[in-house]
Amino acid sequence: MVALDGVKIAANASLSANRTGEGLAAALAEQARRAAAEHAATDTAEDAAPTEGGDDRTPAGDDESAVAGRSNPGSDC
């Protein structure tokens, strides 16, 4: 139980729920590793999957510098 300004808020204060700075860093690193592996697997699967209408990757020569020069009809700039 945690009390702030007289208000009681239920909280999980068990020893297994408490973390040290090192424990938090290790848990975060593991979560980041799992997310990176999942994203890499998804990216590989999407690259290998056939797309409707052909290749969906960015065409050669259509880079961000070319996009920067295009006008945006809805833009007031």
Summary of the structure (lengths in Angstrom):
residues: 77
radius of gyration: 24.4
end to end distance: 54.1
largest distance: 63.9
contacts: 98
relative contact order: 0.05
helix: 43%
strand: 8%
